[in-house]
Amino acid sequence: MPQAKRLEARLDPESRRRLEMVAADRGAGISEAVPQMIEEAYERTRALRRRDAAQRIGALELEDVPEPDELLA
């Protein structure tokens, strides 16, 4: 695993309180919870992008569906 790099973020008191609450609910410290939340947000974003791409492809009403490699391009 690559070495982690330090990140500094400034949060208003309410955001900090919320972050602490989320971390506590996960049974983790903030330094553990933040990377987990980033990974979850990243995976949700990727899933939404795939869904949107599939919807756009479906809307094309293609008779000859391209091969997966063509679709990736």
PDB file with SEQRES, HELIX, SHEET and CRYST1 records, atoms N, CA, C and O in Angstrom:
SEQRES   1 A   73  MET PRO GLN ALA LYS ARG LEU GLU ALA ARG LEU ASP PRO          
SEQRES   2 A   73  GLU SER ARG ARG ARG LEU GLU MET VAL ALA ALA ASP ARG          
SEQRES   3 A   73  GLY ALA GLY ILE SER GLU ALA VAL PRO GLN MET ILE GLU          
SEQRES   4 A   73  GLU ALA TYR GLU ARG THR ARG ALA LEU ARG ARG ARG ASP          
SEQRES   5 A   73  ALA ALA GLN ARG ILE GLY ALA LEU GLU LEU GLU ASP VAL          
SEQRES   6 A   73  PRO GLU PRO ASP GLU LEU LEU ALA                              
HELIX    1 AA1 PRO A   13  ARG A   26  1                                  14    
HELIX    2 AA2 ILE A   30  ALA A   59  1                                  30    
HELIX    3 AA3 PRO A   68  LEU A   72  1                                   5    
CRYST1    1.000    1.000    1.000  90.00  90.00  90.00 P 1           1          
ATOM      1  N   MET A   1       0.839  -1.177   0.000  1.00  0.00           N  
ATOM      2  CA  MET A   1       0.000   0.000   0.000  1.00  0.00           C  
ATOM      3  C   MET A   1       0.885   1.241   0.000  1.00  0.00           C  
ATOM      4  O   MET A   1       1.844   1.319   0.768  1.00  0.00           O  
ATOM      5  N   PRO A   2       0.566   2.226  -0.868  1.00  0.00           N  
ATOM      6  CA  PRO A   2       1.367   3.445  -0.887  1.00  0.00           C  
ATOM      7  C   PRO A   2       1.251   4.194   0.437  1.00  0.00           C  
ATOM      8  O   PRO A   2       0.247   4.096   1.142  1.00  0.00           O  
ATOM      9  N   GLN A   3       2.284   4.929   0.748  1.00  0.00           N  
ATOM     10  CA  GLN A   3       2.276   5.679   2.000  1.00  0.00           C  
ATOM     11  C   GLN A   3       1.213   6.765   1.936  1.00  0.00           C  
ATOM     12  O   GLN A   3       1.103   7.479   0.939  1.00  0.00           O  
ATOM     13  N   ALA A   4       0.439   6.885   2.995  1.00  0.00           N  
ATOM     14  CA  ALA A   4      -0.612   7.901   3.063  1.00  0.00           C  
ATOM     15  C   ALA A   4       0.012   9.286   3.192  1.00  0.00           C  
ATOM     16  O   ALA A   4       1.065   9.460   3.805  1.00  0.00           O  
ATOM     17  N   LYS A   5      -0.659  10.256   2.605  1.00  0.00           N  
ATOM     18  CA  LYS A   5      -0.203  11.640   2.717  1.00  0.00           C  
ATOM     19  C   LYS A   5      -1.155  12.399   3.623  1.00  0.00           C  
ATOM     20  O   LYS A   5      -2.354  12.122   3.668  1.00  0.00           O  
ATOM     21  N   ARG A   6      -0.615  13.326   4.318  1.00  0.00           N  
ATOM     22  CA  ARG A   6      -1.379  14.126   5.265  1.00  0.00           C  
ATOM     23  C   ARG A   6      -2.309  15.072   4.504  1.00  0.00           C  
ATOM     24  O   ARG A   6      -1.946  15.630   3.469  1.00  0.00           O  
ATOM     25  N   LEU A   7      -3.510  15.235   5.043  1.00  0.00           N  
ATOM     26  CA  LEU A   7      -4.493  16.156   4.483  1.00  0.00           C  
ATOM     27  C   LEU A   7      -5.004  17.034   5.605  1.00  0.00           C  
ATOM     28  O   LEU A   7      -5.343  16.543   6.682  1.00  0.00           O  
ATOM     29  N   GLU A   8      -5.061  18.314   5.359  1.00  0.00           N  
ATOM     30  CA  GLU A   8      -5.605  19.228   6.358  1.00  0.00           C  
ATOM     31  C   GLU A   8      -6.849  19.863   5.776  1.00  0.00           C  
ATOM     32  O   GLU A   8      -6.840  20.347   4.644  1.00  0.00           O  
ATOM     33  N   ALA A   9      -7.920  19.859   6.552  1.00  0.00           N  
ATOM     34  CA  ALA A   9      -9.166  20.480   6.112  1.00  0.00           C  
ATOM     35  C   ALA A   9      -9.710  21.331   7.246  1.00  0.00           C  
ATOM     36  O   ALA A   9      -9.658  20.945   8.414  1.00  0.00           O  
ATOM     37  N   ARG A  10     -10.217  22.462   6.894  1.00  0.00           N  
ATOM     38  CA  ARG A  10     -10.809  23.348   7.889  1.00  0.00           C  
ATOM     39  C   ARG A  10     -12.322  23.155   7.863  1.00  0.00           C  
ATOM     40  O   ARG A  10     -12.958  23.273   6.815  1.00  0.00           O  
ATOM     41  N   LEU A  11     -12.884  22.859   9.024  1.00  0.00           N  
ATOM     42  CA  LEU A  11     -14.318  22.618   9.135  1.00  0.00           C  
ATOM     43  C   LEU A  11     -14.931  23.599  10.122  1.00  0.00           C  
ATOM     44  O   LEU A  11     -14.326  23.951  11.134  1.00  0.00           O  
ATOM     45  N   ASP A  12     -16.136  24.029   9.806  1.00  0.00           N  
ATOM     46  CA  ASP A  12     -16.856  24.842  10.772  1.00  0.00           C  
ATOM     47  C   ASP A  12     -17.284  23.926  11.920  1.00  0.00           C  
ATOM     48  O   ASP A  12     -17.295  22.706  11.758  1.00  0.00           O  
ATOM     49  N   PRO A  13     -17.631  24.487  13.058  1.00  0.00           N  
ATOM     50  CA  PRO A  13     -17.953  23.650  14.221  1.00  0.00           C  
ATOM     51  C   PRO A  13     -19.063  22.620  13.962  1.00  0.00           C  
ATOM     52  O   PRO A  13     -18.985  21.496  14.458  1.00  0.00           O  
ATOM     53  N   GLU A  14     -20.075  22.983  13.206  1.00  0.00           N  
ATOM     54  CA  GLU A  14     -21.168  22.035  12.945  1.00  0.00           C  
ATOM     55  C   GLU A  14     -20.691  20.872  12.073  1.00  0.00           C  
ATOM     56  O   GLU A  14     -21.053  19.723  12.326  1.00  0.00           O  
ATOM     57  N   SER A  15     -19.895  21.155  11.063  1.00  0.00           N  
ATOM     58  CA  SER A  15     -19.356  20.082  10.217  1.00  0.00           C  
ATOM     59  C   SER A  15     -18.450  19.174  11.027  1.00  0.00           C  
ATOM     60  O   SER A  15     -18.476  17.956  10.854  1.00  0.00           O  
ATOM     61  N   ARG A  16     -17.663  19.745  11.892  1.00  0.00           N  
ATOM     62  CA  ARG A  16     -16.778  18.944  12.750  1.00  0.00           C  
ATOM     63  C   ARG A  16     -17.599  18.038  13.666  1.00  0.00           C  
ATOM     64  O   ARG A  16     -17.262  16.868  13.851  1.00  0.00           O  
ATOM     65  N   ARG A  17     -18.679  18.580  14.240  1.00  0.00           N  
ATOM     66  CA  ARG A  17     -19.548  17.792  15.105  1.00  0.00           C  
ATOM     67  C   ARG A  17     -20.152  16.627  14.325  1.00  0.00           C  
ATOM     68  O   ARG A  17     -20.204  15.497  14.813  1.00  0.00           O  
ATOM     69  N   ARG A  18     -20.601  16.915  13.122  1.00  0.00           N  
ATOM     70  CA  ARG A  18     -21.190  15.862  12.291  1.00  0.00           C  
ATOM     71  C   ARG A  18     -20.171  14.790  11.940  1.00  0.00           C  
ATOM     72  O   ARG A  18     -20.477  13.599  11.986  1.00  0.00           O  
ATOM     73  N   LEU A  19     -18.966  15.208  11.592  1.00  0.00           N  
ATOM     74  CA  LEU A  19     -17.911  14.259  11.271  1.00  0.00           C  
ATOM     75  C   LEU A  19     -17.593  13.378  12.471  1.00  0.00           C  
ATOM     76  O   LEU A  19     -17.443  12.164  12.327  1.00  0.00           O  
ATOM     77  N   GLU A  20     -17.490  13.963  13.625  1.00  0.00           N  
ATOM     78  CA  GLU A  20     -17.236  13.190  14.843  1.00  0.00           C  
ATOM     79  C   GLU A  20     -18.364  12.182  15.095  1.00  0.00           C  
ATOM     80  O   GLU A  20     -18.111  11.051  15.510  1.00  0.00           O  
ATOM     81  N   MET A  21     -19.612  12.604  14.841  1.00  0.00           N  
ATOM     82  CA  MET A  21     -20.750  11.713  15.039  1.00  0.00           C  
ATOM     83  C   MET A  21     -20.704  10.529  14.071  1.00  0.00           C  
ATOM     84  O   MET A  21     -20.945   9.387  14.462  1.00  0.00           O  
ATOM     85  N   VAL A  22     -20.394  10.812  12.811  1.00  0.00           N  
ATOM     86  CA  VAL A  22     -20.292   9.739  11.815  1.00  0.00           C  
ATOM     87  C   VAL A  22     -19.176   8.776  12.194  1.00  0.00           C  
ATOM     88  O   VAL A  22     -19.355   7.560  12.140  1.00  0.00           O  
ATOM     89  N   ALA A  23     -18.036   9.316  12.573  1.00  0.00           N  
ATOM     90  CA  ALA A  23     -16.905   8.465  12.958  1.00  0.00           C  
ATOM     91  C   ALA A  23     -17.278   7.601  14.159  1.00  0.00           C  
ATOM     92  O   ALA A  23     -16.974   6.409  14.185  1.00  0.00           O  
ATOM     93  N   ALA A  24     -17.933   8.196  15.150  1.00  0.00           N  
ATOM     94  CA  ALA A  24     -18.333   7.438  16.337  1.00  0.00           C  
ATOM     95  C   ALA A  24     -19.309   6.327  15.966  1.00  0.00           C  
ATOM     96  O   ALA A  24     -19.206   5.215  16.484  1.00  0.00           O  
ATOM     97  N   ASP A  25     -20.251   6.617  15.076  1.00  0.00           N  
ATOM     98  CA  ASP A  25     -21.210   5.600  14.636  1.00  0.00           C  
ATOM     99  C   ASP A  25     -20.506   4.440  13.939  1.00  0.00           C  
ATOM    100  O   ASP A  25     -20.985   3.307  13.975  1.00  0.00           O  
ATOM    101  N   ARG A  26     -19.387   4.720  13.313  1.00  0.00           N  
ATOM    102  CA  ARG A  26     -18.615   3.685  12.625  1.00  0.00           C  
ATOM    103  C   ARG A  26     -17.657   2.977  13.590  1.00  0.00           C  
ATOM    104  O   ARG A  26     -17.019   1.989  13.229  1.00  0.00           O  
ATOM    105  N   GLY A  27     -17.568   3.483  14.789  1.00  0.00           N  
ATOM    106  CA  GLY A  27     -16.624   2.911  15.745  1.00  0.00           C  
ATOM    107  C   GLY A  27     -15.190   3.180  15.339  1.00  0.00           C  
ATOM    108  O   GLY A  27     -14.304   2.356  15.564  1.00  0.00           O  
ATOM    109  N   ALA A  28     -14.967   4.337  14.738  1.00  0.00           N  
ATOM    110  CA  ALA A  28     -13.637   4.675  14.225  1.00  0.00           C  
ATOM    111  C   ALA A  28     -13.299   6.105  14.619  1.00  0.00           C  
ATOM    112  O   ALA A  28     -14.167   6.893  14.996  1.00  0.00           O  
ATOM    113  N   GLY A  29     -12.030   6.409  14.522  1.00  0.00           N  
ATOM    114  CA  GLY A  29     -11.593   7.783  14.699  1.00  0.00           C  
ATOM    115  C   GLY A  29     -11.800   8.541  13.394  1.00  0.00           C  
ATOM    116  O   GLY A  29     -12.062   7.948  12.348  1.00  0.00           O  
ATOM    117  N   ILE A  30     -11.681   9.835  13.475  1.00  0.00           N  
ATOM    118  CA  ILE A  30     -11.852  10.662  12.281  1.00  0.00           C  
ATOM    119  C   ILE A  30     -10.856  10.279  11.202  1.00  0.00           C  
ATOM    120  O   ILE A  30     -11.211  10.223  10.025  1.00  0.00           O  
ATOM    121  N   SER A  31      -9.612  10.013  11.586  1.00  0.00           N  
ATOM    122  CA  SER A  31      -8.589   9.689  10.590  1.00  0.00           C  
ATOM    123  C   SER A  31      -8.863   8.367   9.888  1.00  0.00           C  
ATOM    124  O   SER A  31      -8.336   8.130   8.801  1.00  0.00           O  
ATOM    125  N   GLU A  32      -9.672   7.504  10.483  1.00  0.00           N  
ATOM    126  CA  GLU A  32     -10.075   6.258   9.829  1.00  0.00           C  
ATOM    127  C   GLU A  32     -11.367   6.459   9.038  1.00  0.00           C  
ATOM    128  O   GLU A  32     -11.521   5.915   7.945  1.00  0.00           O  
ATOM    129  N   ALA A  33     -12.291   7.240   9.594  1.00  0.00           N  
ATOM    130  CA  ALA A  33     -13.599   7.417   8.978  1.00  0.00           C  
ATOM    131  C   ALA A  33     -13.525   8.199   7.673  1.00  0.00           C  
ATOM    132  O   ALA A  33     -14.234   7.877   6.720  1.00  0.00           O  
ATOM    133  N   VAL A  34     -12.683   9.214   7.617  1.00  0.00           N  
ATOM    134  CA  VAL A  34     -12.620  10.059   6.413  1.00  0.00           C  
ATOM    135  C   VAL A  34     -12.210   9.250   5.181  1.00  0.00           C  
ATOM    136  O   VAL A  34     -12.898   9.339   4.164  1.00  0.00           O  
ATOM    137  N   PRO A  35     -11.126   8.466   5.213  1.00  0.00           N  
ATOM    138  CA  PRO A  35     -10.807   7.662   4.026  1.00  0.00           C  
ATOM    139  C   PRO A  35     -11.922   6.671   3.655  1.00  0.00           C  
ATOM    140  O   PRO A  35     -12.162   6.426   2.473  1.00  0.00           O  
ATOM    141  N   GLN A  36     -12.597   6.105   4.652  1.00  0.00           N  
ATOM    142  CA  GLN A  36     -13.713   5.208   4.364  1.00  0.00           C  
ATOM    143  C   GLN A  36     -14.831   5.950   3.640  1.00  0.00           C  
ATOM    144  O   GLN A  36     -15.395   5.443   2.670  1.00  0.00           O  
ATOM    145  N   MET A  37     -15.145   7.145   4.114  1.00  0.00           N  
ATOM    146  CA  MET A  37     -16.214   7.923   3.489  1.00  0.00           C  
ATOM    147  C   MET A  37     -15.829   8.358   2.083  1.00  0.00           C  
ATOM    148  O   MET A  37     -16.678   8.401   1.193  1.00  0.00           O  
ATOM    149  N   ILE A  38     -14.563   8.681   1.877  1.00  0.00           N  
ATOM    150  CA  ILE A  38     -14.102   9.048   0.540  1.00  0.00           C  
ATOM    151  C   ILE A  38     -14.264   7.861  -0.407  1.00  0.00           C  
ATOM    152  O   ILE A  38     -14.746   8.021  -1.528  1.00  0.00           O  
ATOM    153  N   GLU A  39     -13.864   6.674   0.041  1.00  0.00           N  
ATOM    154  CA  GLU A  39     -13.987   5.471  -0.788  1.00  0.00           C  
ATOM    155  C   GLU A  39     -15.450   5.189  -1.125  1.00  0.00           C  
ATOM    156  O   GLU A  39     -15.774   4.861  -2.266  1.00  0.00           O  
ATOM    157  N   GLU A  40     -16.330   5.315  -0.134  1.00  0.00           N  
ATOM    158  CA  GLU A  40     -17.756   5.083  -0.378  1.00  0.00           C  
ATOM    159  C   GLU A  40     -18.323   6.093  -1.371  1.00  0.00           C  
ATOM    160  O   GLU A  40     -19.083   5.723  -2.266  1.00  0.00           O  
ATOM    161  N   ALA A  41     -17.960   7.365  -1.221  1.00  0.00           N  
ATOM    162  CA  ALA A  41     -18.431   8.401  -2.148  1.00  0.00           C  
ATOM    163  C   ALA A  41     -17.901   8.143  -3.550  1.00  0.00           C  
ATOM    164  O   ALA A  41     -18.622   8.316  -4.533  1.00  0.00           O  
ATOM    165  N   TYR A  42     -16.646   7.731  -3.642  1.00  0.00           N  
ATOM    166  CA  TYR A  42     -16.041   7.422  -4.937  1.00  0.00           C  
ATOM    167  C   TYR A  42     -16.782   6.276  -5.625  1.00  0.00           C  
ATOM    168  O   TYR A  42     -17.083   6.356  -6.816  1.00  0.00           O  
ATOM    169  N   GLU A  43     -17.073   5.221  -4.882  1.00  0.00           N  
ATOM    170  CA  GLU A  43     -17.782   4.073  -5.461  1.00  0.00           C  
ATOM    171  C   GLU A  43     -19.197   4.448  -5.876  1.00  0.00           C  
ATOM    172  O   GLU A  43     -19.667   4.002  -6.922  1.00  0.00           O  
ATOM    173  N   ARG A  44     -19.892   5.268  -5.070  1.00  0.00           N  
ATOM    174  CA  ARG A  44     -21.241   5.734  -5.448  1.00  0.00           C  
ATOM    175  C   ARG A  44     -21.175   6.546  -6.729  1.00  0.00           C  
ATOM    176  O   ARG A  44     -22.007   6.378  -7.621  1.00  0.00           O  
ATOM    177  N   THR A  45     -20.183   7.432  -6.821  1.00  0.00           N  
ATOM    178  CA  THR A  45     -20.032   8.272  -8.013  1.00  0.00           C  
ATOM    179  C   THR A  45     -19.778   7.418  -9.248  1.00  0.00           C  
ATOM    180  O   THR A  45     -20.365   7.656 -10.304  1.00  0.00           O  
ATOM    181  N   ARG A  46     -18.900   6.421  -9.116  1.00  0.00           N  
ATOM    182  CA  ARG A  46     -18.619   5.527 -10.248  1.00  0.00           C  
ATOM    183  C   ARG A  46     -19.872   4.769 -10.667  1.00  0.00           C  
ATOM    184  O   ARG A  46     -20.139   4.626 -11.861  1.00  0.00           O  
ATOM    185  N   ALA A  47     -20.648   4.280  -9.693  1.00  0.00           N  
ATOM    186  CA  ALA A  47     -21.871   3.543 -10.004  1.00  0.00           C  
ATOM    187  C   ALA A  47     -22.867   4.443 -10.729  1.00  0.00           C  
ATOM    188  O   ALA A  47     -23.503   4.012 -11.690  1.00  0.00           O  
ATOM    189  N   LEU A  48     -23.008   5.687 -10.278  1.00  0.00           N  
ATOM    190  CA  LEU A  48     -23.924   6.620 -10.933  1.00  0.00           C  
ATOM    191  C   LEU A  48     -23.462   6.936 -12.353  1.00  0.00           C  
ATOM    192  O   LEU A  48     -24.282   7.040 -13.265  1.00  0.00           O  
ATOM    193  N   ARG A  49     -22.169   7.087 -12.542  1.00  0.00           N  
ATOM    194  CA  ARG A  49     -21.645   7.364 -13.887  1.00  0.00           C  
ATOM    195  C   ARG A  49     -21.879   6.185 -14.818  1.00  0.00           C  
ATOM    196  O   ARG A  49     -22.217   6.368 -15.988  1.00  0.00           O  
ATOM    197  N   ARG A  50     -21.696   4.955 -14.289  1.00  0.00           N  
ATOM    198  CA  ARG A  50     -21.965   3.770 -15.118  1.00  0.00           C  
ATOM    199  C   ARG A  50     -23.432   3.697 -15.481  1.00  0.00           C  
ATOM    200  O   ARG A  50     -23.782   3.408 -16.626  1.00  0.00           O  
ATOM    201  N   ARG A  51     -24.311   3.963 -14.488  1.00  0.00           N  
ATOM    202  CA  ARG A  51     -25.749   3.930 -14.753  1.00  0.00           C  
ATOM    203  C   ARG A  51     -26.131   4.960 -15.812  1.00  0.00           C  
ATOM    204  O   ARG A  51     -26.887   4.658 -16.736  1.00  0.00           O  
ATOM    205  N   ASP A  52     -25.600   6.190 -15.672  1.00  0.00           N  
ATOM    206  CA  ASP A  52     -25.900   7.239 -16.641  1.00  0.00           C  
ATOM    207  C   ASP A  52     -25.404   6.876 -18.029  1.00  0.00           C  
ATOM    208  O   ASP A  52     -26.083   7.132 -19.022  1.00  0.00           O  
ATOM    209  N   ALA A  53     -24.219   6.279 -18.100  1.00  0.00           N  
ATOM    210  CA  ALA A  53     -23.675   5.856 -19.398  1.00  0.00           C  
ATOM    211  C   ALA A  53     -24.565   4.772 -20.015  1.00  0.00           C  
ATOM    212  O   ALA A  53     -24.840   4.801 -21.215  1.00  0.00           O  
ATOM    213  N   ALA A  54     -25.008   3.831 -19.206  1.00  0.00           N  
ATOM    214  CA  ALA A  54     -25.883   2.771 -19.709  1.00  0.00           C  
ATOM    215  C   ALA A  54     -27.198   3.357 -20.211  1.00  0.00           C  
ATOM    216  O   ALA A  54     -27.721   2.912 -21.233  1.00  0.00           O  
ATOM    217  N   GLN A  55     -27.737   4.344 -19.510  1.00  0.00           N  
ATOM    218  CA  GLN A  55     -28.972   4.988 -19.952  1.00  0.00           C  
ATOM    219  C   GLN A  55     -28.776   5.730 -21.267  1.00  0.00           C  
ATOM    220  O   GLN A  55     -29.640   5.694 -22.142  1.00  0.00           O  
ATOM    221  N   ARG A  56     -27.633   6.405 -21.404  1.00  0.00           N  
ATOM    222  CA  ARG A  56     -27.354   7.112 -22.662  1.00  0.00           C  
ATOM    223  C   ARG A  56     -27.211   6.125 -23.818  1.00  0.00           C  
ATOM    224  O   ARG A  56     -27.702   6.370 -24.920  1.00  0.00           O  
ATOM    225  N   ILE A  57     -26.538   5.013 -23.557  1.00  0.00           N  
ATOM    226  CA  ILE A  57     -26.374   3.997 -24.602  1.00  0.00           C  
ATOM    227  C   ILE A  57     -27.731   3.409 -24.960  1.00  0.00           C  
ATOM    228  O   ILE A  57     -28.031   3.213 -26.138  1.00  0.00           O  
ATOM    229  N   GLY A  58     -28.554   3.126 -23.951  1.00  0.00           N  
ATOM    230  CA  GLY A  58     -29.882   2.584 -24.195  1.00  0.00           C  
ATOM    231  C   GLY A  58     -30.757   3.524 -24.989  1.00  0.00           C  
ATOM    232  O   GLY A  58     -31.582   3.077 -25.786  1.00  0.00           O  
ATOM    233  N   ALA A  59     -30.593   4.825 -24.787  1.00  0.00           N  
ATOM    234  CA  ALA A  59     -31.394   5.816 -25.495  1.00  0.00           C  
ATOM    235  C   ALA A  59     -30.998   5.954 -26.958  1.00  0.00           C  
ATOM    236  O   ALA A  59     -31.741   6.542 -27.745  1.00  0.00           O  
ATOM    237  N   LEU A  60     -29.838   5.419 -27.335  1.00  0.00           N  
ATOM    238  CA  LEU A  60     -29.385   5.533 -28.719  1.00  0.00           C  
ATOM    239  C   LEU A  60     -30.177   4.651 -29.666  1.00  0.00           C  
ATOM    240  O   LEU A  60     -30.163   4.875 -30.877  1.00  0.00           O  
ATOM    241  N   GLU A  61     -30.873   3.645 -29.132  1.00  0.00           N  
ATOM    242  CA  GLU A  61     -31.662   2.710 -29.936  1.00  0.00           C  
ATOM    243  C   GLU A  61     -30.829   2.136 -31.089  1.00  0.00           C  
ATOM    244  O   GLU A  61     -31.238   2.182 -32.249  1.00  0.00           O  
ATOM    245  N   LEU A  62     -29.686   1.610 -30.757  1.00  0.00           N  
ATOM    246  CA  LEU A  62     -28.789   1.025 -31.742  1.00  0.00           C  
ATOM    247  C   LEU A  62     -29.291  -0.343 -32.178  1.00  0.00           C  
ATOM    248  O   LEU A  62     -29.780  -1.130 -31.367  1.00  0.00           O  
ATOM    249  N   GLU A  63     -29.163  -0.610 -33.459  1.00  0.00           N  
ATOM    250  CA  GLU A  63     -29.521  -1.936 -33.956  1.00  0.00           C  
ATOM    251  C   GLU A  63     -28.363  -2.901 -33.739  1.00  0.00           C  
ATOM    252  O   GLU A  63     -28.570  -4.052 -33.356  1.00  0.00           O  
ATOM    253  N   ASP A  64     -27.151  -2.430 -33.984  1.00  0.00           N  
ATOM    254  CA  ASP A  64     -25.956  -3.246 -33.778  1.00  0.00           C  
ATOM    255  C   ASP A  64     -25.230  -2.702 -32.552  1.00  0.00           C  
ATOM    256  O   ASP A  64     -24.577  -1.661 -32.616  1.00  0.00           O  
ATOM    257  N   VAL A  65     -25.351  -3.407 -31.453  1.00  0.00           N  
ATOM    258  CA  VAL A  65     -24.714  -2.955 -30.223  1.00  0.00           C  
ATOM    259  C   VAL A  65     -23.199  -3.156 -30.334  1.00  0.00           C  
ATOM    260  O   VAL A  65     -22.741  -4.258 -30.636  1.00  0.00           O  
ATOM    261  N   PRO A  66     -22.421  -2.093 -30.091  1.00  0.00           N  
ATOM    262  CA  PRO A  66     -20.965  -2.225 -30.174  1.00  0.00           C  
ATOM    263  C   PRO A  66     -20.418  -3.190 -29.136  1.00  0.00           C  
ATOM    264  O   PRO A  66     -21.053  -3.465 -28.118  1.00  0.00           O  
ATOM    265  N   GLU A  67     -19.222  -3.697 -29.419  1.00  0.00           N  
ATOM    266  CA  GLU A  67     -18.530  -4.564 -28.471  1.00  0.00           C  
ATOM    267  C   GLU A  67     -18.133  -3.740 -27.241  1.00  0.00           C  
ATOM    268  O   GLU A  67     -17.980  -2.522 -27.332  1.00  0.00           O  
ATOM    269  N   PRO A  68     -17.968  -4.403 -26.096  1.00  0.00           N  
ATOM    270  CA  PRO A  68     -17.611  -3.668 -24.874  1.00  0.00           C  
ATOM    271  C   PRO A  68     -16.375  -2.790 -25.026  1.00  0.00           C  
ATOM    272  O   PRO A  68     -16.336  -1.684 -24.488  1.00  0.00           O  
ATOM    273  N   ASP A  69     -15.361  -3.268 -25.751  1.00  0.00           N  
ATOM    274  CA  ASP A  69     -14.149  -2.444 -25.934  1.00  0.00           C  
ATOM    275  C   ASP A  69     -14.468  -1.149 -26.679  1.00  0.00           C  
ATOM    276  O   ASP A  69     -13.898  -0.102 -26.374  1.00  0.00           O  
ATOM    277  N   GLU A  70     -15.375  -1.216 -27.651  1.00  0.00           N  
ATOM    278  CA  GLU A  70     -15.768  -0.012 -28.379  1.00  0.00           C  
ATOM    279  C   GLU A  70     -16.507   0.944 -27.465  1.00  0.00           C  
ATOM    280  O   GLU A  70     -16.303   2.157 -27.527  1.00  0.00           O  
ATOM    281  N   LEU A  71     -17.371   0.398 -26.612  1.00  0.00           N  
ATOM    282  CA  LEU A  71     -18.141   1.239 -25.689  1.00  0.00           C  
ATOM    283  C   LEU A  71     -17.226   1.936 -24.697  1.00  0.00           C  
ATOM    284  O   LEU A  71     -17.473   3.083 -24.324  1.00  0.00           O  
ATOM    285  N   LEU A  72     -16.171   1.255 -24.265  1.00  0.00           N  
ATOM    286  CA  LEU A  72     -15.247   1.871 -23.327  1.00  0.00           C  
ATOM    287  C   LEU A  72     -14.546   3.079 -23.942  1.00  0.00           C  
ATOM    288  O   LEU A  72     -14.253   4.057 -23.255  1.00  0.00           O  
ATOM    289  N   ALA A  73     -14.282   2.997 -25.248  1.00  0.00           N  
ATOM    290  CA  ALA A  73     -13.611   4.092 -25.926  1.00  0.00           C  
ATOM    291  C   ALA A  73     -14.547   5.283 -26.009  1.00  0.00           C  
ATOM    292  O   ALA A  73     -14.175   6.324 -26.550  1.00  0.00           O  
TER     293      ALA A  73                                                      
END                                                                             
